[in-house]
Amino acid sequence: MQSNKRIAILSGGGDCPGTNAAIRAITKKAILEDGLEVIGIMDGFDGMIHNRFRTLHYDDVSVGILTQGGYDFGTSNIANPITLDQKRR
């Protein structure tokens, strides 16, 4: 489904219980009810800084996501876009 509107999901800390359920709920609602394209930012803020992302489709979050540990686009609590910006000044 092509959309002019999109949202991004980024996990900017360590894994925690409920992350996969939240990703699943946000993605499904955004696609089905709001017609949005959903982008998963890979490896947290590091992925945002280095432009690493992938489109999430309904099927990506429909089968088995709730029982697996940690979602497959990763997380990072190392990269900090604020300090990176300050270094550029």
TIMI-2910 file (N, C-alpha, C, CB; in pm, 1 decimal, decimal comma, always signed):
<rs>
+----------+----------+----------+----------+----------+----------+----------+----------+----------+----------+----------+----------+------+
!      n_x !      n_y !      n_z !     ca_x !     ca_y !     ca_z !      c_x !      c_y !      c_z !     cb_x !     cb_y !     cb_z ! resn !
+----------+----------+----------+----------+----------+----------+----------+----------+----------+----------+----------+----------+------+
!    +84,0 !   -118,0 !     +0,0 !     +0,0 !     +0,0 !     +0,0 !    +88,8 !   +124,7 !     +0,0 !    -95,7 !     -0,4 !   +122,1 !  Met !
!    +72,5 !   +208,4 !    -98,2 !   +146,2 !   +333,5 !   -104,7 !    +66,8 !   +442,7 !    -33,6 !   +175,0 !   +373,1 !   -251,6 !  Gln !
!   +137,2 !   +523,7 !    +40,8 !    +71,3 !   +631,4 !   +114,5 !   +158,7 !   +754,7 !   +108,6 !    +43,4 !   +590,8 !   +261,8 !  Ser !
!    +96,1 !   +870,0 !   +113,5 !   +171,4 !   +993,7 !   +121,9 !   +209,1 !  +1025,1 !   +265,1 !    +92,2 !  +1108,0 !    +62,7 !  Asn !
!   +150,1 !   +952,7 !   +358,8 !   +179,0 !   +975,0 !   +499,3 !   +252,2 !   +854,2 !   +555,1 !    +49,8 !  +1002,4 !   +578,8 !  Lys !
!   +344,2 !   +879,4 !   +646,0 !   +416,8 !   +768,0 !   +707,4 !   +455,3 !   +803,4 !   +849,8 !   +542,3 !   +732,0 !   +625,2 !  Arg !
!   +479,2 !   +699,6 !   +925,2 !   +533,1 !   +715,8 !  +1059,6 !   +654,2 !   +625,1 !  +1072,6 !   +426,0 !   +683,2 !  +1168,7 !  Ile !
!   +739,3 !   +655,7 !  +1169,1 !   +856,8 !   +572,4 !  +1194,7 !   +851,0 !   +521,8 !  +1338,2 !   +988,7 !   +651,5 !  +1169,1 !  Ala !
!   +899,5 !   +398,7 !  +1355,9 !   +910,7 !   +339,0 !  +1488,3 !  +1058,9 !   +320,0 !  +1516,0 !   +832,0 !   +202,9 !  +1498,3 !  Ile !
!  +1101,5 !   +366,4 !  +1631,5 !  +1241,6 !   +358,6 !  +1671,7 !  +1245,0 !   +311,0 !  +1816,0 !  +1314,7 !   +497,0 !  +1655,2 !  Leu !
!  +1330,9 !   +214,2 !  +1844,6 !  +1350,3 !   +168,7 !  +1981,7 !  +1486,3 !   +218,6 !  +2027,7 !  +1340,0 !    +12,5 !  +1992,9 !  Ser !
!  +1485,0 !   +315,8 !  +2117,0 !  +1608,0 !   +385,0 !  +2152,6 !  +1668,1 !   +345,1 !  +2286,1 !  +1583,3 !   +529,0 !  +2153,4 !  Gly !
!  +1641,9 !   +227,6 !  +2333,3 !  +1700,4 !   +180,8 !  +2458,2 !  +1716,3 !    +30,8 !  +2450,6 !  +1613,8 !   +221,1 !  +2580,1 !  Gly !
!  +1728,8 !    -34,5 !  +2562,5 !  +1739,3 !   -179,9 !  +2563,2 !  +1604,1 !   -243,8 !  +2541,1 !  +1799,5 !   -228,9 !  +2694,0 !  Gly !
!  +1606,4 !   -373,5 !  +2510,1 !  +1481,0 !   -447,5 !  +2495,6 !  +1406,7 !   -448,6 !  +2628,0 !  +1507,1 !   -591,9 !  +2447,0 !  Asp !
!  +1275,9 !   -448,4 !  +2620,6 !  +1194,6 !   -456,3 !  +2741,2 !  +1065,3 !   -530,1 !  +2709,7 !  +1165,1 !   -315,0 !  +2797,6 !  Cys !
!  +1001,8 !   -587,1 !  +2812,0 !   +875,6 !   -657,2 !  +2788,5 !   +772,1 !   -563,0 !  +2727,6 !   +822,0 !   -717,3 !  +2919,6 !  Pro !
!   +699,9 !   -611,4 !  +2630,3 !   +594,0 !   -532,6 !  +2568,9 !   +634,7 !   -457,1 !  +2444,2 !   +542,0 !   -437,2 !  +2666,7 !  Gly !
!   +762,9 !   -453,5 !  +2411,9 !   +807,5 !   -379,9 !  +2293,0 !   +746,5 !   -438,2 !  +2166,2 !   +960,7 !   -381,9 !  +2283,0 !  Thr !
!   +751,9 !   -571,1 !  +2152,7 !   +696,4 !   -633,1 !  +2032,2 !   +546,2 !   -611,2 !  +2021,7 !   +726,9 !   -782,2 !  +2030,6 !  Asn !
!   +476,0 !   -617,4 !  +2133,4 !   +331,1 !   -593,6 !  +2131,3 !   +301,1 !   -449,9 !  +2088,5 !   +269,1 !   -622,1 !  +2270,5 !  Ala !
!   +380,4 !   -356,5 !  +2135,5 !   +359,9 !   -215,8 !  +2097,5 !   +389,4 !   -195,1 !  +1949,5 !   +449,1 !   -123,1 !  +2182,4 !  Ala !
!   +497,5 !   -251,3 !  +1899,6 !   +532,1 !   -240,4 !  +1757,5 !   +421,2 !   -300,9 !  +1672,5 !   +667,4 !   -310,4 !  +1728,0 !  Ile !
!   +372,0 !   -415,6 !  +1714,2 !   +264,7 !   -484,4 !  +1641,4 !   +137,6 !   -399,4 !  +1637,8 !   +234,9 !   -621,1 !  +1706,2 !  Arg !
!    +97,1 !   -348,2 !  +1752,2 !    -26,2 !   -269,6 !  +1759,9 !    -16,4 !   -139,7 !  +1679,2 !    -58,8 !   -237,7 !  +1905,7 !  Ala !
!    +94,4 !    -70,9 !  +1692,9 !   +113,5 !    +54,9 !  +1620,3 !   +112,6 !    +31,2 !  +1469,5 !   +245,5 !   +122,1 !  +1662,7 !  Ile !
!   +185,8 !    -70,9 !  +1426,8 !   +196,7 !    -99,3 !  +1283,8 !    +62,0 !   -138,6 !  +1224,5 !   +298,7 !   -210,3 !  +1259,6 !  Thr !
!     -7,3 !   -230,6 !  +1290,9 !   -136,4 !   -276,3 !  +1237,6 !   -237,8 !   -162,4 !  +1231,5 !   -191,9 !   -390,6 !  +1323,4 !  Lys !
!   -248,4 !    -84,2 !  +1336,7 !   -344,0 !    +26,8 !  +1338,0 !   -308,2 !   +130,0 !  +1231,0 !   -347,6 !    +93,3 !  +1477,0 !  Lys !
!   -181,1 !   +163,1 !  +1222,2 !   -138,0 !   +263,1 !  +1124,3 !   -171,4 !   +220,1 !   +982,0 !    +11,9 !   +288,3 !  +1137,0 !  Ala !
!   -149,2 !    +92,6 !   +951,7 !   -174,6 !    +42,7 !   +816,5 !   -324,4 !    +28,7 !   +790,0 !   -104,8 !    -92,1 !   +795,5 !  Ile !
!   -395,4 !    -40,2 !   +879,5 !   -535,8 !    -73,4 !   +854,1 !   -631,1 !    +44,3 !   +872,8 !   -577,8 !   -185,2 !   +944,3 !  Leu !
!   -613,6 !   +118,4 !   +979,9 !   -710,6 !   +222,1 !  +1013,3 !   -673,1 !   +360,5 !   +960,2 !   -726,8 !   +228,9 !  +1161,9 !  Glu !
!   -543,7 !   +386,9 !   +950,1 !   -501,3 !   +521,2 !   +911,9 !   -438,1 !   +528,4 !   +773,1 !   -404,3 !   +573,3 !  +1013,0 !  Asp !
!   -414,1 !   +412,8 !   +710,4 !   -356,7 !   +410,4 !   +576,6 !   -215,1 !   +464,6 !   +568,5 !   -443,0 !   +487,7 !   +484,9 !  Gly !
!   -138,2 !   +450,0 !   +676,3 !     -1,9 !   +503,2 !   +680,5 !   +100,0 !   +399,3 !   +637,1 !    +31,3 !   +552,6 !   +820,7 !  Leu !
!   +209,5 !   +446,6 !   +584,6 !   +327,4 !   +362,8 !   +562,9 !   +405,4 !   +364,6 !   +693,9 !   +416,1 !   +414,1 !   +440,5 !  Glu !
!   +453,0 !   +247,6 !   +737,1 !   +524,9 !   +237,8 !   +864,2 !   +670,6 !   +202,5 !   +835,7 !   +459,1 !   +131,5 !   +958,4 !  Val !
!   +759,7 !   +282,6 !   +890,5 !   +902,7 !   +264,7 !   +872,7 !   +963,9 !   +220,3 !  +1005,2 !   +969,2 !   +395,4 !   +821,7 !  Ile !
!  +1044,0 !   +115,4 !  +1002,6 !  +1118,4 !    +71,0 !  +1120,3 !  +1260,8 !   +121,6 !  +1110,6 !  +1115,9 !    -83,4 !  +1133,6 !  Gly !
!  +1302,9 !   +201,4 !  +1207,1 !  +1440,1 !   +252,8 !  +1209,5 !  +1529,4 !   +144,9 !  +1268,9 !  +1450,5 !   +386,6 !  +1291,7 !  Ile !
!  +1630,0 !   +103,1 !  +1194,7 !  +1719,0 !     -4,5 !  +1237,5 !  +1817,6 !    +44,6 !  +1343,8 !  +1795,1 !    -61,7 !  +1117,1 !  Met !
!  +1832,6 !    -32,7 !  +1449,1 !  +1933,5 !     -7,4 !  +1552,2 !  +1919,7 !   +128,8 !  +1619,9 !  +2070,1 !    -18,7 !  +1492,0 !  Asp !
!  +1798,7 !   +169,4 !  +1648,9 !  +1774,2 !   +289,4 !  +1727,8 !  +1824,9 !   +416,8 !  +1662,8 !  +1836,9 !   +274,8 !  +1861,4 !  Gly !
!  +1875,1 !   +507,4 !  +1745,8 !  +1920,8 !   +637,4 !  +1695,7 !  +2039,3 !   +623,5 !  +1601,6 !  +1958,0 !   +728,4 !  +1811,6 !  Phe !
!  +2118,4 !   +518,0 !  +1618,0 !  +2229,6 !   +495,2 !  +1525,8 !  +2177,8 !   +477,0 !  +1383,5 !  +2311,6 !   +371,9 !  +1569,1 !  Asp !
!  +2067,0 !   +404,7 !  +1369,2 !  +2006,4 !   +386,1 !  +1238,2 !  +1950,2 !   +515,4 !  +1181,1 !  +1897,5 !   +282,9 !  +1246,2 !  Gly !
!  +1895,6 !   +599,8 !  +1268,2 !  +1843,0 !   +727,3 !  +1221,4 !  +1957,8 !   +816,4 !  +1172,3 !  +1763,1 !   +797,8 !  +1334,0 !  Met !
!  +2065,5 !   +817,9 !  +1246,0 !  +2181,2 !   +899,7 !  +1209,2 !  +2240,6 !   +852,7 !  +1075,9 !  +2288,5 !   +894,3 !  +1320,5 !  Ile !
!  +2245,5 !   +720,4 !  +1056,0 !  +2308,9 !   +664,2 !   +936,2 !  +2207,5 !   +621,8 !   +829,3 !  +2394,2 !   +544,9 !   +974,8 !  His !
!  +2082,5 !   +666,6 !   +842,4 !  +1979,5 !   +646,0 !   +740,4 !  +1956,2 !   +498,0 !   +708,8 !  +2017,8 !   +719,3 !   +613,5 !  Asn !
!  +1942,0 !   +415,1 !   +815,1 !  +1913,3 !   +272,5 !   +798,2 !  +1770,6 !   +246,6 !   +845,4 !  +2015,9 !   +183,6 !   +877,3 !  Arg !
!  +1686,7 !   +203,8 !   +754,9 !  +1547,6 !   +177,8 !   +789,0 !  +1489,0 !    +76,7 !   +691,9 !  +1465,5 !   +308,1 !   +787,6 !  Phe !
!  +1370,1 !    +25,8 !   +725,4 !  +1296,8 !    -59,8 !   +633,0 !  +1148,1 !    -40,3 !   +655,0 !  +1336,1 !   -208,3 !   +651,2 !  Arg !
!  +1072,5 !    -61,1 !   +549,6 !   +927,5 !    -50,9 !   +557,3 !   +872,7 !   -174,1 !   +628,1 !   +865,0 !    -35,8 !   +416,2 !  Thr !
!   +781,6 !   -153,0 !   +721,4 !   +715,3 !   -263,5 !   +789,5 !   +580,3 !   -286,6 !   +722,7 !   +698,5 !   -234,4 !   +942,4 !  Leu !
!   +554,0 !   -411,3 !   +689,8 !   +428,0 !   -450,0 !   +628,9 !   +343,1 !   -524,8 !   +731,1 !   +451,9 !   -536,7 !   +503,3 !  His !
!   +215,8 !   -533,7 !   +702,9 !   +122,2 !   -600,4 !   +794,0 !   +170,2 !   -741,5 !   +829,1 !    -18,3 !   -606,6 !   +731,0 !  Tyr !
!   +214,5 !   -817,0 !   +730,4 !   +259,7 !   -954,7 !   +755,1 !   +384,8 !   -960,4 !   +842,1 !   +286,7 !  -1024,9 !   +623,2 !  Asp !
!   +465,5 !   -856,2 !   +841,3 !   +587,4 !   -854,2 !   +923,3 !   +555,7 !   -860,2 !  +1072,5 !   +669,0 !   -728,8 !   +893,3 !  Asp !
!   +439,2 !   -811,2 !  +1110,9 !   +405,2 !   -804,9 !  +1253,0 !   +287,5 !   -895,7 !  +1288,5 !   +373,0 !   -661,9 !  +1292,3 !  Val !
!   +247,7 !   -982,4 !  +1196,6 !   +128,9 !  -1063,8 !  +1220,4 !   +159,0 !  -1202,5 !  +1275,6 !    +52,2 !  -1077,5 !  +1093,8 !  Ser !
!   +265,9 !  -1263,1 !  +1234,8 !   +291,5 !  -1402,4 !  +1272,7 !   +414,5 !  -1412,6 !  +1362,6 !   +310,3 !  -1489,9 !  +1147,4 !  Val !
!   +393,7 !  -1456,3 !  +1485,3 !   +503,9 !  -1489,3 !  +1574,1 !   +574,0 !  -1375,2 !  +1644,8 !   +601,3 !  -1560,5 !  +1499,6 !  Gly !
!   +539,0 !  -1252,7 !  +1619,3 !   +611,1 !  -1140,4 !  +1679,0 !   +595,8 !  -1135,0 !  +1831,1 !   +562,7 !  -1010,3 !  +1618,5 !  Ile !
!   +480,3 !  -1176,4 !  +1880,8 !   +457,0 !  -1165,0 !  +2025,4 !   +536,4 !  -1266,9 !  +2105,8 !   +309,7 !  -1181,2 !  +2055,3 !  Leu !
!   +575,4 !  -1377,5 !  +2044,8 !   +647,7 !  -1480,9 !  +2118,5 !   +798,5 !  -1476,0 !  +2098,1 !   +597,0 !  -1615,6 !  +2078,6 !  Thr !
!   +845,4 !  -1395,0 !  +2005,3 !   +990,5 !  -1386,8 !  +1985,7 !  +1049,8 !  -1280,8 !  +2077,4 !  +1024,3 !  -1355,1 !  +1838,3 !  Gln !
!  +1174,0 !  -1297,8 !  +2112,4 !  +1241,2 !  -1202,4 !  +2199,1 !  +1310,7 !  -1094,7 !  +2119,1 !  +1340,8 !  -1273,0 !  +2288,0 !  Gly !
!  +1270,4 !   -972,7 !  +2133,7 !  +1333,2 !   -861,0 !  +2062,9 !  +1291,9 !   -857,0 !  +1917,4 !  +1484,3 !   -870,0 !  +2072,9 !  Gly !
!  +1257,2 !   -740,5 !  +1868,5 !  +1214,7 !   -730,4 !  +1730,0 !  +1336,3 !   -720,3 !  +1639,8 !  +1122,0 !   -609,6 !  +1709,7 !  Tyr !
!  +1320,1 !   -753,3 !  +1513,0 !  +1436,0 !   -770,2 !  +1425,1 !  +1495,6 !   -642,5 !  +1369,1 !  +1398,6 !   -856,2 !  +1313,2 !  Asp !
!  +1442,0 !   -523,9 !  +1399,5 !  +1513,7 !   -406,2 !  +1352,8 !  +1605,0 !   -348,9 !  +1458,9 !  +1416,6 !   -301,0 !  +1307,6 !  Phe !
!  +1611,2 !   -412,3 !  +1573,7 !  +1713,0 !   -381,3 !  +1673,2 !  +1688,4 !   -254,3 !  +1752,4 !  +1843,3 !   -371,1 !  +1607,1 !  Gly !
!  +1779,3 !   -232,2 !  +1843,4 !  +1774,0 !   -115,9 !  +1930,7 !  +1916,6 !    -75,5 !  +1964,2 !  +1691,8 !   -145,2 !  +2060,0 !  Thr !
!  +1933,3 !    +42,5 !  +2011,6 !  +2065,8 !    +87,9 !  +2052,7 !  +2049,0 !   +197,1 !  +2155,5 !  +2149,0 !   +138,0 !  +1931,6 !  Ser !
!  +2127,8 !   +190,7 !  +2259,0 !  +2127,6 !   +298,5 !  +2357,8 !  +2263,8 !   +369,2 !  +2358,7 !  +2093,9 !   +243,1 !  +2499,0 !  Asn !
!  +2337,9 !   +353,2 !  +2249,9 !  +2471,6 !   +412,9 !  +2241,6 !  +2469,2 !   +545,4 !  +2166,6 !  +2568,7 !   +316,6 !  +2173,4 !  Ile !
!  +2408,4 !   +546,3 !  +2047,5 !  +2408,3 !   +667,0 !  +1964,2 !  +2321,6 !   +775,1 !  +2027,6 !  +2357,9 !   +634,9 !  +1821,7 !  Ala !
!  +2367,4 !   +896,9 !  +2020,5 !  +2293,9 !  +1009,2 !  +2075,6 !  +2294,9 !  +1121,7 !  +1972,0 !  +2355,5 !  +1056,2 !  +2211,9 !  Asn !
!  +2182,1 !  +1141,2 !  +1903,0 !  +2181,5 !  +1241,9 !  +1795,7 !  +2204,5 !  +1383,9 !  +1845,3 !  +2050,8 !  +1236,6 !  +1722,0 !  Pro !
!  +2177,8 !  +1411,8 !  +1970,7 !  +2199,3 !  +1546,9 !  +2023,7 !  +2347,7 !  +1575,1 !  +2037,5 !  +2129,2 !  +1564,2 !  +2159,7 !  Ile !
!  +2422,3 !  +1482,6 !  +2094,7 !  +2566,9 !  +1506,2 !  +2108,4 !  +2635,0 !  +1502,7 !  +1972,3 !  +2630,6 !  +1401,4 !  +2202,1 !  Thr !
!  +2585,1 !  +1423,4 !  +1878,4 !  +2641,4 !  +1421,7 !  +1743,9 !  +2624,7 !  +1560,1 !  +1680,1 !  +2573,3 !  +1312,1 !  +1656,7 !  Leu !
!  +2506,6 !  +1618,1 !  +1693,7 !  +2480,4 !  +1751,8 !  +1640,1 !  +2569,9 !  +1855,6 !  +1703,7 !  +2335,2 !  +1789,9 !  +1660,9 !  Asp !
!  +2591,8 !  +1846,1 !  +1833,8 !  +2676,6 !  +1942,5 !  +1903,6 !  +2820,6 !  +1933,0 !  +1858,1 !  +2668,5 !  +1921,4 !  +2053,4 !  Gln !
!  +2866,9 !  +1815,4 !  +1821,3 !  +3004,0 !  +1796,8 !  +1772,8 !  +3025,6 !  +1865,0 !  +1637,7 !  +3036,3 !  +1647,4 !  +1761,4 !  Lys !
!  +2917,5 !  +1877,2 !  +1559,7 !  +2927,4 !  +1938,8 !  +1426,3 !  +2941,8 !  +2089,2 !  +1433,2 !  +2805,9 !  +1904,0 !  +1343,3 !  Arg !
!  +2903,4 !  +2150,6 !  +1543,0 !  +2905,6 !  +2297,0 !  +1554,9 !  +3044,7 !  +2350,8 !  +1573,8 !  +2819,4 !  +2341,7 !  +1669,4 !  Arg !
+----------+----------+----------+----------+----------+----------+----------+----------+----------+----------+----------+----------+------+
</rs>
